[in-house]
Amino acid sequence: MEKPNKKQVLLFYCVESEELARKVAAHSPLITLQSINWRSFDDGFPNLFINNAQDIRGQHVAFLASFSSPAVIFEQLSVIFALPRLFVASFTLVLPFFPTGSFERMEEEGDVATAFTMARILSNIPISRGGPTSVVIYDIHALQERFYFSDNVMPLFETGIPLLKQRLDQLPDADKIVVAFPDDGAWKRFHKQLAHFPMVVCAKVREGDKRIVRIKEGNPAGCHVVIVDDLVQSGGTLIECQKVLAAHGATKVSAYVTHAVFPKNSFERFMHKDDGSEKAFTYFWITDSCPRTVKAIANKAPFEVLSLAGSIADALQI
């Protein structure tokens, strides 16, 4: 079957995502960056202007968002809801990190599943001349969140795992890699994409008032073990997993997460120190889905950023 012609895409972006947007555009001559004046009135509410609005009529348009905090979501939603109404041929929202994804279920009456709230908001993006908006999201916390979106939008769930696999192939000990999952949820989420690696599955078990990480299955002895999960917050679970894996004979332990949230600079507990102390994590791979974190950890071992830029450029052609 003949492949459809490649399309020219005009890519708008929020302030935080400028560096990633420039990397995406550098991957393809078919992607042209566009600009927005991100201003505020004296009362703090946004005063926004989409530059060259008339020139984007009939064009394929995309917006690269970063919902890093509630404070920036409203101004970005204002632009996201405006762009499809400018008679564009199609509209794609790229939201690499879906921030409320881990709050997707209720454990008791009264809990608010904010993942559902966010999905409902995005489901009301106006339809463009080309039809429903495509919403590109990377490694959403739970695949069933696809069903939180209405038929007004088309969620496209992508993954950063190919970037990890490519990086692991470059390691000198690539034949000694074992993939570990911190819990059953991470195993369910990623094991099929990493099926050619030996695996270790960890689990939290309750001992008295404490929850302790144990190895549920697999053997890390003599191997470079890479812990894989979709996101990290404080990092406590990763640290406990590292201790258990090292105690069971892992020669090295590294980690990969697609979304390095790290509130309150919690990444600092992973940084290598120059005092000769043992380095718990050999590598800590993240993507650039959370721009604030990328800026904060720049050139700080053991962190290494695997950019989503090429994958996003490809997704904009779908």
N, C-alpha and C positions, 0 to 999 in steps of 0.2 A: 504494500500500500504506500502511495506517495505521501511523504511528510508534508504538512502544510507549510506555507512560506513563513519564515521567521518574521516576527512583528517588531516594529519600532516601539519602544516603551519610554514614556516620559515619567521619570521617577522623582517624586517629591519626598521629603523626609523631615523629621522633627530635629530639633537642635541637637539632642543627645546622639542621634544616629548619623550625624554628618560623616564621620570617619568611615563607618560601615557602608554608607551610601556611595561614597567615593570609591571604595574598593569594589562594590558591586558594578558600578559603571565602568571601572577599569577592566572588568572581565569580559565586557561585550560592547562592541561599537554600536549595537542596536539600542543601548540604554543611554538616555540623555538626562542629566540632572536638571531639575527645576527648583525654583526657590519660593519661599514663603516669608513674609515679614512677620516675625513673631514678636509682637509688641503687647504692652499692657496699658490699660487706663490707670489713672491714679488710684482707683479703688482696688486694683489688682486683677480685675477681670480682663480676659484677653481682648486685644485689639488687633485682629489678624487681617492680612491681605495676601491673596494668592496672585503672584505676579504672572503677567501674560495670560490671564484667564481666557481671553477670546481665542488665543492661539492654540489652545489645547482641544478645541472642538473637533470631534471626529477622530481623536487620537486615543491610543491605548495608554491609560494612566495608572500609576501605582503610587502607593504611599508607604514609606518605611517608618513604622511606629516604634516607640519604646514606652511602655506603660510602667515605668520604674517606680512611680509613687502616685497616690491619688491626686497629688497637686498638679501633675502634668496631664492627666487623662482628659480633663474637660476641654482644654485648648486643642488637643489632638483630635478628639471626637468632633469638635466643631469643623475642623478641616476635612476630616474623613466623611462627614455627612454632606459637606458642600461640594466636593470634587465630582461625585457622580452626576450632580445636577447641572454641570457645565457642558452638557451635550457631548460627553466623551464616548468613544466607541466601546470601551470596557473599563472596568475599575477593579484593581487588585489591592487589597490591604495585606501588607507583610507585617505580621506581629510575631517576631521570632520567639518571644517569651510570653506565654499566656499567664499573667501573674497570679490569678486566683485559682489556678488549676488544681492545686492540692486541697482546696476546700470544696470538694465536689459531692459530698454526701452528708446526710444527717445521721447523727448517732442517737439523738433524742429530740423530742418535740421542742421546738424553739430555736434549734440550730439554724443558721442561715447559710445556705450553700451559695457562696458568692461566685463560684464558677458558673453557676446557672444564671445569676444576675448579669455577669459580664457577657455571657453568650447571648442573652436576650437583648442587651443593648446593641451588640454588634449585628444581631439579626435584623435590626431596624435600619441598617444603612440603606439609603435609597437605591433603587434599581437604576442602572445606567441604560443607555440605549442598547448596549450589548447584552443586557440581561442581569442576572444576580451578580453580586460582588463575590470575587474569590478571596478567601481569607486564608493566608498561608501562615501556619503555626508549626514550630519545631518542638518535637518531643513533648507534646502535651502530657500532663501527669497521668491521665487515664483515657484510653482510646474511646471509652463509652461517652466521653464528653462531646463527641461528634453529634450525638442526638440531642444535645442541649440547644443546638442552633436550629433556627427555622429554615424553611425552604427558600427564604428570601436571600440567603447567602449560601455559598458553597465552600465549606471548610476543606482545606487541602493540608493534610498532616504530613509533614516532612520530618527527617531525622538527621542528627549530626553524627550518627554511628559510622557512616562510611568514612568520615574524616578521621575518626579514631582508628579504624582498621588500617587506613593508609599510613598513619603515623606508627602504628605498632609494627607494620611490615618493615619500617626503616630502622628499627632498633637492632643493635648487634646481637641481642639475646632473643630475637623474634621467635626462635624455636622453643623457647622456655616460658612463653607467656601462658598464664592461666587467668581467666576472667572470673571475678568474684562479684556476687550480688549481695548487698547489705540486708536484703529481706526478700520474701516471696514476691512482693509487688514488683520490685525491680527485675527479678527473674522473669516473671510473666511478661513484663513490658519489653525486654530486650533479648531474651535468650535465643529466639529464632534468628535474629540478625547476627548473632555471634556464635552460631551453632558449631563452627569448625574449631573453636577453642575448647580445651578442657575447662571445666567450670567448678566453682565452689559456691555454695549457697549458705549464707549466714542467716541467723534468726535471733530475735530478742526473746529471752526467756525470763520469767519472773522468779527471783530468788528473794523471798521475804518482801521487803519494801523496794527492792532494786530490780531494774531490768538489765540483764546482762546479755551481751552478744556472745553467741556460740556458733560454731560451725555445724550446720545441719547436714551437709553432704559435700563430698569432694575432698581432695588432698592438695594443700598448697606447698608441701615440702619440696625444697630445692628449686623453686620456680620464682619467676618475676610475676607477682600477682597484681592485676589491675582491677580495682574496684570500680564498678560502673553503676551510675544512677542518673536519673533525669535532672535532678537539681540538688543544690546544697544550700542550707541556711546557716545554722551555727557550726555545722560540721562535726558535732559530737558523735554521731553514729559512725561516720567515716573513721574517726580517731579510734573508737572502740574496735571497729573491724580490723584496723591496721594492727592493733596490739594482739588480737587473737590470731591473725594470720601469721605474724612474726613469731608468736609463741609456738605455732605449729610448723615452723620450719621454712617459711617463705624467705628467700634470699633477698628479695626486694619487694616493696609494695608501692604502687602508684595508684592514682585515681583519675577518673574521667567523669565529669558531669557536663551536660549540655548547658545548663543554666546556673551560673555562679552568682547567686543572689547575695550572700554574705552580708546580712544586715549588721550594722554597728561595727564594721571593719573586722568581722569575725575571721576573715582570711588570714589575719596576722598570726593566728595560732598554728598555721601551716608553714609559715615562711622559714627558710633555712637561716640559721644564725651563724655568725662568724666566730663563735666561741669554742669551736671544736666539738660541740655536742652532736649526738647522733641525729641523723636526718631521717625522720620517720617515713616520709614520702619521697621517693626518688623523682617522680614527675607528678604534677597535678595539671591535667589537661582540662581546659574549659573552652567554650566557644565565645564569640563576641555578641551573644544574644542579650547580654546585660552590659551596656556600654559604660555605665558608671564603674562597675567592677573592673572592666578591662583597663580603664584609665588608672585606677588605683593600684593595680598589681603589676603595671608595666615593668618588665625587666627584673622582676623579683622571683627568684627561685623558691620553690620548685615549679612555679606556674608557667604554663606555655599555652598560648591562645591558638586555637584551630579555627580559622575564619569561616563563617557561613557564606561569605560573599559569592563564591562560585556557585554554590547550591542555590542561593537566592536568584542569581542571574538566570540559572536554568529554569527555576520555578516560574519566573516571569514570562517564559515562553510557552508554558502549558496552556 
